[in-house]
Amino acid sequence: MPSSASARGGRGLLLPAAAAAVVVLLLDAVAPAAGCYQRVFSFGDSLADTGNYPFVYGNDSGAAALRPPYGETFFHRATGRASNGRLVVDFIADTLGLPFVRPYLSGRSAEDFACGANFAVGGATALSPDEIRARGFDNMGNQVGLDMEMEWFRDLLDLLCPGNLAGCSDMMNQSLFLVGEIGGNDYNFLLLSGVPLEKIHTITPSVVAKISSTISELIRLGAKNLVVPGNLPIGCVPDYLMIFKSDKEEDYQPQTGCLRWMNEFSQYHNKLLVEELKKLRKLHPGVTIIYADYFGAAMEIFLSPEQYGIEHPLVACCGGEGPYGVSPTTKCGFGEYKLCDNPEKYGSWDGFHPSESAYRAIATGLLLGSYTSPSIASTTTSCPQLMELGSSAEYKPLYDL
């Protein structure tokens, strides 16, 4: 795949013009950092999938991300990304001076993965479907779990270092691992099936434990630099705002209009994840484990959308009627759906997935260092541009974790 520096002539992190009172972030003025990491390996679900889905489920699977208008803003075609353009992983790779991360299932030779591989699949869960069913939830499909993505990664190591994983030591040292976002679908499938939130709470420790065991396995295989995202504020998702609409004012956060109880659940997951990462850091003092606060970075969009040029943070660009741009009977890419004229002004693309503008905003929060702990920039001496970006930034969660 071409890098975003060559596609459409722009580098990924240019923020739209904003109000004069808003601080303008000038990431576009910084050239991609050469020599930071040789490869990026990414795991996760549709928030990170750059094209594995059709290889798992087939081009005729009915997935919206495989058809127009998905991908229209940047790629001018559907690539399997659940957005109108680039994802967080795309912006990170571009800033590191690397091409977009290739979907693992689209490659065949070691040369195909010279700059890394993406194992994320739309709809993936942290726990396998059997593990979720074993915990008393029977309404699961047969989607990919983290264990399957890790199986693919081990297969790739066999391809890159046949017969001798020790030969991959330098490559692992010089690679950046993005472990997630993952876990959101473990909850989404249950929420959409009408499972009470109190019962869903019971599965969260298992979801976090699976993410933790995956990190431990990657470290055992030689990973030294890992970024682990938390969950997004699901109470700001347009489809959930429609499905769980309430007449009670106290159910909503007054500053944003997001559903309070759903965001509190996201924070619960993130709190457990942060606590687990602290334990892992103590067990592996020679490894850099970075928490990526997707929740905090995304909440900036809903608290101050104007600084990102977003006018409709809680509305889907592509979907149906209604105050949130979604409806129970209309889906982006199918039938008589509605499509906005200016996707860059919307926080959501299709009601469940962020727009490219939102992904850009989240990536900005991470790369500036203010929503990673420890800062991405502070953990490497080989990325001078990243160090410059993060030199004046401190981690600043909007909510206590």
N, C-alpha and C positions, 0 to 999 in steps of 0.2 A: 504494500500500500504506500502511496506517496505521503510524505510528511505534510502537515498543515502549513508549513512555511512555503511550500510550493503550490499548494492548492488555493486557488482564488487570490493568491498574492498577499495574503495577510497572515500575521502570527496570531495565535489563538486568544491572547489575553487582553485584547484592547477593549476597554470598557466604553459603553456609549456615553455621549455627552450627558451631564447631569446638572442639577441646579447648582448655582454658584456657592451655596452654603455647604455643599457636599464635598468631601475630600475625594479628589480624583486619583485613582490608582494608575500608575504609569508602567504597568508591566510590559506593555507593548514596546517600550523604549529599550528593554533589556534583551540582548541577543540570546538565543538558546545557549545553554551552558554545555560546552563541549567537554567530554571526558568525565562527566559526573558519574554516570552509570552506563555500562555497556548494554544492559538489557533491562527490560521491565517485564515482570511476570505478574499477571493479574488474575484474581479469582473473584467470583461473585455471581450476581444475578443480572436482571435486565438493566440495572443502573450502570453496569460495566460491560455488558455483552457487546462486542464489536462485530459479531457475525457468526457465532457458533450455532445459534438456534436452528437454522435450516438444515445443518448437517446432522443434528440430533433428531429432529422431528419431520424433516422434509420440507421442500419449498411449497408444497400444497397443504401445509399444516393449518393454514388459516390464520397464522399470526399476522397481526396488523403491521408490525415493524418490517415485514417483508414486502410491503406494497406502498405505493404513493398514498398520501403525501409525505410519508416518513422520509427523512433525509433531505427534504427539498431545499432547506436553507443553505447548507454548506456543500453537501455531496451531489445535490441535484438528482439523487436517486435513492431508493431504499437500500440500505446496507445491512439491515438487521439490527441497527441501533434503535432503541425505543425513544426516539426524539426526532426533532426536525433537523438536528445537526450533530455536533460533537458532544462527547461525554467528558466527565472529569478525567478519566484515564487518558483521553486524547490530549487534553490541555496539559496534563503533567508530562506526557511523553514529548510533546512539542517543546515545552520549556526546557526539558533535559537535552534537547537537540536530537531526539530520536524520531523515527517514523512512527505512525500510528501502530499500536500493538496488534500484531496479526492474530486473528482467531486460530486457536490451536488446530481445530479440525479442518482448516482450509490448507494446512501445510503438509508437506510430504518429506522433505529432506532437511538435513541439519542447516543448510544454507537458508532455508525459509525462516529460521528462527534466530538469525544472527543478532537481532535486536530484541529478542524476547518472545513471549507468547501470552495470549489471553485465553484463559480457561472458563471465563464467566459464561453462563447460559441464562437466557431469559426464563424466568419462572423457577430458577434454582432455589433450593432451600439449604440451610446449614445441616440440619438433620436429614437423613434419608427418609423417604416415605415410610419404609418399614419401621424406622426408629420412631417416627411420629405416631404411627398406628399403635406401636407397642406401648405408648404412653396414654392410650385411651381415646385417640382421635381417629375415627374411622373414615372421615370424608376427605381422604387425600388421594391425589393422582399418582402418577409414576414419573414425576419430574426428577431432574438431576439433583443430587446432593453434593455437599462438599467432598465426601469420600470419593465420589466418581471423578470430580475435578482433580483431586490429588492423585488418583490412579493415572489419569492422563499425564499429569506432571511427571510422575515416576517413569512413565513410558517415554516421555520426551528426554529425560535424563539418560535413559538407555540408548536413545538415538544420538544424543550429543556426546556421550562418553561411553561407548559400548564396552561392556565387560569390566569397566573400572570407574566407579563413581568418584574415586579419589581424584581422577583427572578433571572433574568438574569443580574442584575447590576454588580455583581462581575465578571462574565464571560466577559461582555463587557469591563470592565476596564482592564482586563488582556489579551485582544486580540489585535492583529495587523490587521488592515484593509488595504488591497491593492485595491484602487479604480482605476482600469485600469491596463494597458493602454486601453483607450477606446476613441472613436471618429475618429480613423483613417479610419474605414470603412465607416463612414458617407461621407468622402471625396473620398475614393477609388472607391466606386460604381459610384459616379458621374464623377470622372476623367476618368474611364474606359468606361463610356457611352458617352464621348465626350463633357461633359458640360464645358463651358469656365471657366477658373479659376476665372475670375472676378465675375461670378455669384456664384461660390462655396464660395467665400469670404463672401457672404451675410448670409450664414448659420452658420458660425463659432461662432458668439455670442450666437446663440441658442444651439449649441453643448456644449459650455462651461457652459452656464446656466443650462443645464441638469445635467452635472457633478456636478456643485455646489449644485443644489437642492438635488441630491443623497447624497452628503456629509452631507448636513444639516439634511436630514432624518436619516442617520446613527447616527449622533450626538444626535438627538432627541431620538433615541432608546437606547442611552447610550454609543456609541463609544467614546473612549478617545484618541486613537492613530491611525492616518490615514496616509498612504503614497499614494500620488496622482501623478502618472507618467504623463509626457508630451508625445507628439508624437515623434516618431523616425524621423531621416532625410530621408524623402521619396525620395529625389533626389538621394540617393545612392542605391536605390532598383534596382536590375538588370532588372526586368521586365519593370520598368519605364524607365530605361536607354535605353532599346531596343525600347519601344513603342514611346518614345518622343525624339528619337535620333535627334540631330541637327548638321547642318554643321557650325553653328556659334560658334566660339571659346568662345565668351563672355557668352554663355549659360552655361558654365561649370566652376566649381570652380577649379582653377589651381592646388591647393595643393592635391586635392582628386580625381578629375574627376567626381564628382557628379554634378547633374543638379542644377544650382544655383537657378532658379526660384522656383523649387519644395521645396528645403530646406528653402527658404525664406518663403514659405507658412507654412511649419511646424513651423517655428519660430513665425509666426504670431499667430497661434493657441496657442503655448506655452506662448507667451507674454500675451494674454488675460487670459489664465488659471492662470498664476502667479499673475496677478492683482486681479483676483477673489479670490484666496487663501488668499491674504493679507486682503481682506475685511472679509473673513470668520474667520480669526484669531482674528480680532478685535471684531467680534460678539461673539466669543467663546474663551475667554482668558484661560479657564481651559482645553482646548483641544489641543493636539499636532497635527498639520496638516503639514506634510512634503511634499515638492515638490521634486519629483524624476526626475532629468534631464536626461531622456533617450536620448534626442538629444545630449547633451554634452558627455555623457558616450559613446554613439555609435560613435560619431565623432572621438574619440580617436582611434578607430579601423581603420578608413579610413585615419587618419593623420599619425599614427604610428603603422601600423599593425604588425610589427615585434615584438613589445613588448608582443604580445599575441600569437606569433607563427603562425600568419596568413600571407600567401603569396599572396592570391587572394581575397582581401577585397570586390571587386565589381563583383565577379563571383559566380554563383550558382554551388554547387557541383552536384546537381541532376537536370537534365533538358535536354536541347538540344544543338544544335550547336551555334556558334556565339561568339563574344568577351566577352559576359557576361554570357555565359553558359545557355542561354535561347533562345527559338524560338517561333514564333506564333503558330506553329503546334504541339509542343511537350510539354508534361506536366510530371513532376516527378511522377513516379508510374504508368503511363499509356503508353501503346504501346512501341515503340522503344526509350525509353529515355536513356540518358547517365548518368552514375554514376561515380563520381571521386573515386580515391583510398584512398585519405586521407582527409576526411571531416573536420578534425581539422585545416586544412590549408586554409579553405574557409570561407569568411564572411557571405555568404548566403547559405542556404540549398537548397531551391527550386525556387529561383528567387523572391519570395515575403516575405519569412520568414527567419529570421536569423538562422545560424547554432548554434549548441551547443556552439562552441567556442565563437561566438559573444554574445550569451546570458550570458555566463560565464564572458566575459569581461564587459558587462553592469552591471551585479550583483556585480562584483568587484568594479566598480566605485561607486556604491551606498553604499555598505557595508563598504568601506573604509571612507565614509563620504564626499568624494570630490565632489560627484554629487548629494547630497541631501541637501536641505535647509529647516529647519535646519538639521544638521547632525543626522542621525539615532542614532549614538552612543551617541550624546550629550543630547538626549531627554529622556534617561532612566538611572536610578541608579541600575536597577536590572539585567543588562546585562554587567558584567565586561569585557567579551571578546569583545563585540561590542565597549565598551568604549576604550579598548586598541587599537582596530583596527582604531578607528577614532581620537585618541588623537592628532595626528600630521597632520591631514588632514583638509583642509579648502575647502569650496564650491568654485569651480572655473569654471564657465561657459565659454566655448570657445567663445561664441558669446553673445553679449548684448541682454538681454531680456527686 
